[in-house]
Amino acid sequence: MGDLTFMFIDEVKVAITAGNGGPGRAAFAKTKNTLGPTGGSGGAGGSIYAEGASDLSLLTQFYYKKHAEAENGGIGKTKLLDGRGGRDLIFKVPVGTKFYNLTNGNIFEIIKIGERKLLAKGGKGGRGNFHYRSSRNTSPVQFQKGLPGEVFDYRLELQLIADVGFIGLPNAGKSSLLNELTRAGAKVANYKFTTLEPNLGAYYDLILADIPGLIEGASKGRGLGFKFLRHISRAKILFHLVSAESDDPVRDYIVVRRELGAHSKDLLEKEEYVFLAKSDLLSEAELKQKLLALKKMNHKVNPLSIHDYASVERVKKLLGVIQNEKRATYNGEKDK
């Protein structure tokens, strides 16, 4: 399996148990002239919450620990004092985590950093005998047991939320571009399936995601790409990298598009920019020929080499436009 620290866990199951409410107490005052019931109520059980964070590795906390349990409420005290409430349990999950409640069928999602959702509510504390006093029952001995906390089974599924997703066949140059733009430190090598998990990088306000390479048949379960196809669905814009080393770039482009469509037709509707990566390896004539062929498939095609300043600057300029559009959309929503 390898070192857990570097594993990308995007789906887990976990049992969630909120704290039970503490029992109330039956107690009486012992001081002369102040006789009567003084038993306090039990404390409420701790609740369990999930909170959004930017760290993609957070679901690994459930890789071995499959159960999360909050603290029970304390027993009611004498002298009309209530028991201590159980501490809430708050665990952080990556933004983009979807929660499937396997017990009651509810589904919800965390899409913002700092957003908090209640997973299971703690039980209410039981009443002490002070709350049972009446004109007919001046010395009640009854008290309530605390109510149990909610217990649910959840399935957590992470779907990356990125502004731009880098897609393409294995070894198309996606990780190299991500590193050039963001210093993300993604592993780069000249063999297939270098990227075994999605890599994220931040380019100013934009989140860029390097999605592991797809292969033909990925939508049917072949290769590593199938595991990550659903992550592409959350990217707003696609940068499709095709390797200039390919003997048939159009074929490579079609293979990836076919797998996207087989997974979800909606993926084919996303805005897509195509880059003929590693273009520095071609002669001027070869580059022109392959660019013309790709432009028949998508007119938004540009050569790209991380060793060519001008081509990288074109990518940065495009990202600047996307960033401005994102800010304009955000400010428009904020002003409403």
Summary of the structure (lengths in Angstrom):
residues: 336
radius of gyration: 28.7
end to end distance: 49.0
largest distance: 105.9
contacts: 1156
relative contact order: 0.13
helix: 29%
strand: 23%
